[in-house]
Amino acid sequence: AAEKEIVAFAAKSDVVVLGPGIGLDEEPQVLAKSLVEKIEKPLVLDADGLTAVGGKLDLLKSRKGRTVLTPHPGEMAKLMGKDISFVQENRADAAKTVAQGTGAVVGLKGHATVVVNPEGNTYINDTGNSGMATGGMGDILTGMIASFIGQGIDDFSASIIAVYLHGLAGDIAADKKGPFCMVASDI
């Protein structure tokens, strides 16, 4: 019911984040898919927003605005119509395939997060640790990417910078607390 208002609000924004916390019920999933099509501003798509477009890469390619995708391996598997083991065994190639197929920058989260732009340029991050595999960590990364894009940094550079700093903050938190007790607010 609020779709028109959301699209109008997004039009006044520099960048839009879509996905974290919207849920997997039918109504928000239909809304998310529609917003992907209608929002023309740069869009950072994560979490439940990725589920809404899973397997519909042509929807992402037809977007008028720039797009950054931040899937974890399970979300990437859904986007590609593959299983998680395929994604994990082919991380850089999987990210490159989706980036080139959608025209989006892709940040495939996980150990050694891979960031790829549509031209195939690839960055593999060396910060971060297993303690970051908890709820909310990806939401922070998504917000960081959006913040850098909103400050005028190009999508690929914004994603690289955010991934690096996010992982570095996670490493600092792990040094202070240990990786087994970390939560998103620690970074």
C-alpha positions as CSV (number, residue, x, y, z in Angstrom):
1,A,0.0,0.0,0.0
2,A,2.9,2.4,0.6
3,E,4.7,1.7,-2.7
4,K,4.0,5.1,-4.2
5,E,5.3,6.9,-1.1
6,I,8.4,4.7,-1.0
7,V,9.3,5.4,-4.6
8,A,8.7,9.1,-4.1
9,F,10.8,9.2,-1.0
10,A,13.6,7.2,-2.8
11,A,13.6,9.7,-5.6
12,K,14.7,12.4,-3.1
13,S,17.6,10.2,-1.9
14,D,21.1,9.9,-3.1
15,V,21.2,6.1,-2.6
16,V,18.7,3.4,-1.4
17,V,19.2,0.3,0.7
18,L,16.6,-2.4,0.1
19,G,16.3,-5.8,1.8
20,P,17.5,-6.0,5.4
21,G,14.6,-6.6,7.7
22,I,11.7,-6.6,5.1
23,G,10.9,-10.2,5.7
24,L,10.1,-13.2,3.5
25,D,6.3,-13.0,3.6
26,E,4.6,-12.7,0.2
27,E,3.6,-9.0,0.4
28,P,7.0,-7.5,1.3
29,Q,8.7,-9.8,-1.3
30,V,6.3,-8.6,-4.0
31,L,6.9,-5.0,-2.9
32,A,10.7,-5.5,-2.9
33,K,10.6,-6.9,-6.5
34,S,8.5,-3.9,-7.6
35,L,10.8,-1.4,-5.9
36,V,13.8,-2.9,-7.7
37,E,12.1,-2.1,-10.9
38,K,10.8,1.3,-10.0
39,I,13.6,3.0,-8.0
40,E,16.0,4.7,-10.3
41,K,18.5,5.8,-7.7
42,P,21.6,3.8,-6.9
43,L,20.4,0.7,-5.0
44,V,22.3,-1.5,-2.6
45,L,20.4,-4.8,-2.5
46,D,20.9,-7.2,0.4
47,A,19.2,-9.9,2.5
48,D,15.5,-10.3,1.8
49,G,15.7,-8.0,-1.1
50,L,18.0,-10.4,-2.8
51,T,15.5,-13.2,-2.2
52,A,12.9,-11.2,-4.0
53,V,14.9,-11.1,-7.2
54,G,16.5,-14.6,-6.8
55,G,16.7,-16.3,-10.2
56,K,15.5,-13.1,-12.0
57,L,18.8,-11.6,-13.0
58,D,17.2,-9.9,-16.1
59,L,15.2,-7.8,-13.6
60,L,18.4,-6.4,-12.2
61,K,19.9,-5.9,-15.7
62,S,17.0,-3.8,-16.8
63,R,17.2,-1.4,-13.8
64,K,17.7,2.3,-14.8
65,G,19.7,3.0,-11.7
66,R,23.1,1.6,-10.6
67,T,23.0,-1.5,-8.4
68,V,25.2,-3.1,-5.8
69,L,24.4,-6.7,-4.6
70,T,25.8,-8.0,-1.3
71,P,24.9,-11.7,-1.1
72,H,26.2,-14.3,1.2
73,P,26.8,-17.7,-0.5
74,G,23.3,-18.9,0.1
75,E,21.8,-15.8,-1.4
76,M,24.2,-16.0,-4.3
77,A,23.2,-19.6,-4.9
78,K,19.6,-18.5,-5.2
79,L,20.5,-15.6,-7.5
80,M,22.3,-18.1,-9.8
81,G,20.0,-21.0,-9.5
82,K,23.0,-23.1,-8.3
83,D,23.8,-24.8,-5.0
84,I,25.9,-23.3,-2.3
85,S,28.8,-25.7,-2.9
86,F,29.1,-24.5,-6.5
87,V,29.2,-20.9,-5.3
88,Q,31.8,-21.7,-2.6
89,E,34.0,-23.6,-5.0
90,N,33.8,-20.9,-7.6
91,R,33.5,-17.7,-5.6
92,A,35.3,-15.2,-7.9
93,D,33.8,-16.7,-11.0
94,A,30.3,-16.8,-9.5
95,A,30.6,-13.1,-8.5
96,K,31.9,-12.2,-11.9
97,T,29.1,-14.1,-13.7
98,V,26.4,-12.3,-11.7
99,A,28.1,-8.9,-12.0
100,Q,28.4,-9.2,-15.8
101,G,24.9,-10.7,-16.1
102,T,23.3,-7.9,-14.2
103,G,25.5,-4.9,-14.7
104,A,25.8,-4.6,-10.9
105,V,28.8,-4.5,-8.6
106,V,28.7,-7.7,-6.6
107,G,30.2,-8.2,-3.1
108,L,30.1,-11.9,-2.4
109,K,30.4,-12.1,1.4
110,G,32.3,-14.7,3.4
111,H,35.9,-15.7,4.0
112,A,37.9,-13.5,1.6
113,T,34.9,-11.4,0.4
114,V,35.0,-11.0,-3.4
115,V,34.0,-7.7,-5.0
116,V,33.5,-7.6,-8.8
117,N,32.3,-4.9,-11.1
118,P,30.5,-5.6,-14.4
119,E,33.8,-5.2,-16.4
120,G,35.2,-8.2,-14.4
121,N,37.6,-6.2,-12.3
122,T,38.0,-8.3,-9.1
123,Y,39.0,-7.5,-5.5
124,I,39.5,-10.2,-2.9
125,N,39.5,-8.8,0.6
126,D,41.9,-10.0,3.3
127,T,40.3,-8.5,6.4
128,G,37.6,-10.1,8.5
129,N,37.2,-13.3,10.5
130,S,34.7,-16.1,11.3
131,G,33.3,-14.2,14.3
132,M,31.6,-11.9,11.8
133,A,29.3,-14.7,10.6
134,T,26.4,-13.5,12.8
135,G,23.1,-11.7,12.3
136,G,23.4,-8.1,11.4
137,M,27.0,-8.0,10.2
138,G,25.9,-7.9,6.6
139,D,23.4,-5.1,7.4
140,I,26.3,-3.0,8.6
141,L,28.3,-3.7,5.4
142,T,25.3,-2.7,3.3
143,G,24.9,0.5,5.2
144,M,28.6,1.3,4.8
145,I,28.5,0.8,1.1
146,A,25.4,3.0,0.8
147,S,27.1,5.7,2.9
148,F,30.1,5.8,0.6
149,I,28.0,5.9,-2.5
150,G,26.0,8.7,-1.0
151,Q,29.2,10.6,-0.5
152,G,29.9,10.4,-4.2
153,I,32.3,7.5,-4.3
154,D,31.7,5.2,-7.3
155,D,30.0,1.8,-6.6
156,F,33.0,-0.4,-7.1
157,S,35.3,1.7,-5.0
158,A,32.6,2.2,-2.3
159,S,32.2,-1.5,-2.1
160,I,35.9,-2.2,-1.8
161,I,36.4,0.4,0.8
162,A,33.4,-0.7,2.9
163,V,34.4,-4.4,2.7
164,Y,37.9,-3.7,3.8
165,L,36.9,-1.4,6.7
166,H,34.1,-3.7,7.7
167,G,36.5,-6.6,7.9
168,L,39.1,-4.5,9.7
169,A,36.6,-3.4,12.3
170,G,35.7,-7.1,12.7
171,D,39.4,-8.0,13.2
172,I,39.8,-5.3,15.8
173,A,36.6,-6.5,17.6
174,A,37.9,-10.1,17.5
175,D,41.2,-9.0,19.0
176,K,39.3,-7.3,21.9
177,K,36.5,-9.8,22.5
178,G,37.6,-13.0,20.8
179,P,35.8,-14.1,17.6
180,F,33.4,-16.4,19.4
181,C,31.5,-13.7,21.3
182,M,31.1,-11.1,18.6
183,V,27.8,-9.5,17.7
184,A,27.1,-6.8,15.1
185,S,27.2,-3.9,17.6
186,D,30.8,-4.8,18.4
187,I,31.9,-3.4,15.0
